[in-house]
Amino acid sequence: MMNIKEYYMNAYPTDELGVELNENSTFVGLLDVLNTQSVNDDSDYVYEYIGVVDSIVRERLFSNLALVLNKPYDYVYNLWLN
């Protein structure tokens, strides 16, 4: 599977924030961050992991992660909230 930056730049080629995404971030890593952030108690860690502080980018990445996991968007979003 391609990393987050590759995915995002292919899916949203006109979004200038794509070039700022972390080159090393993956969807597996994003899921790990979502599963461990409650331990870290830092919801901003998702933004640090992906490399961009933008809610639209986060929502798009969460939507794709939900698709990969075959779960509804709310499942991934609730991981982030909890």
C-alpha positions as CSV (number, residue, x, y, z in Angstrom):
1,M,0.0,0.0,0.0
2,M,1.2,3.5,-0.8
3,N,2.1,5.9,1.9
4,I,-0.3,8.7,2.9
5,K,1.5,11.4,0.9
6,E,1.4,9.3,-2.3
7,Y,-2.2,8.4,-1.8
8,Y,-3.2,12.0,-1.0
9,M,-1.3,13.6,-4.0
10,N,-2.9,11.0,-6.3
11,A,-6.4,11.5,-4.9
12,Y,-6.3,15.3,-4.5
13,P,-3.6,16.6,-7.0
14,T,-4.8,20.2,-6.8
15,D,-4.6,20.4,-3.0
16,E,-1.4,22.3,-2.3
17,L,-1.1,20.8,1.2
18,G,-0.3,17.4,-0.3
19,V,3.3,18.3,-0.7
20,E,3.6,19.1,3.0
21,L,2.5,15.7,4.2
22,N,5.0,13.5,6.0
23,E,6.8,11.3,3.5
24,N,7.0,8.5,6.0
25,S,3.4,8.4,7.2
26,T,1.3,5.3,6.3
27,F,-2.3,4.3,7.0
28,V,-1.1,1.5,9.2
29,G,0.9,4.1,11.2
30,L,-2.1,6.4,11.3
31,L,-4.3,3.6,12.7
32,D,-1.6,2.9,15.3
33,V,-1.5,6.6,16.3
34,L,-5.3,6.6,16.6
35,N,-5.1,3.5,18.8
36,T,-2.4,4.9,21.1
37,Q,-3.2,8.6,21.3
38,S,-5.5,8.1,24.3
39,V,-2.4,6.8,26.1
40,N,-0.5,9.9,24.9
41,D,-3.6,12.0,25.7
42,D,-2.8,14.3,22.7
43,S,-5.3,14.5,19.8
44,D,-2.8,16.8,18.0
45,Y,-0.5,13.9,17.6
46,V,-2.5,12.9,14.5
47,Y,-1.6,16.2,12.9
48,E,2.0,15.8,13.9
49,Y,2.0,12.3,12.4
50,I,0.6,13.3,9.0
51,G,2.6,16.6,8.9
52,V,-0.3,19.0,8.2
53,V,-2.6,20.7,10.6
54,D,-5.7,20.9,8.4
55,S,-9.1,19.4,9.2
56,I,-10.1,18.8,5.6
57,V,-6.9,16.8,5.0
58,R,-7.5,14.8,8.2
59,E,-11.1,14.1,7.2
60,R,-10.0,12.8,3.8
61,L,-7.3,10.6,5.3
62,F,-9.8,9.3,7.9
63,S,-12.3,8.5,5.1
64,N,-9.7,6.5,3.2
65,L,-8.6,4.7,6.4
66,A,-12.2,3.8,7.0
67,L,-12.5,2.5,3.5
68,V,-9.4,0.4,3.9
69,L,-10.7,-1.0,7.2
70,N,-14.1,-1.6,5.7
71,K,-15.6,0.5,8.6
72,P,-17.8,3.6,8.6
73,Y,-16.1,7.0,8.9
74,D,-17.5,7.4,12.4
75,Y,-15.5,4.4,13.5
76,V,-12.2,6.1,12.7
77,Y,-13.4,9.5,13.8
78,N,-14.4,8.1,17.2
79,L,-11.0,6.5,17.6
80,W,-9.6,10.0,17.3
81,L,-12.1,11.5,19.8
82,N,-11.6,8.8,22.4
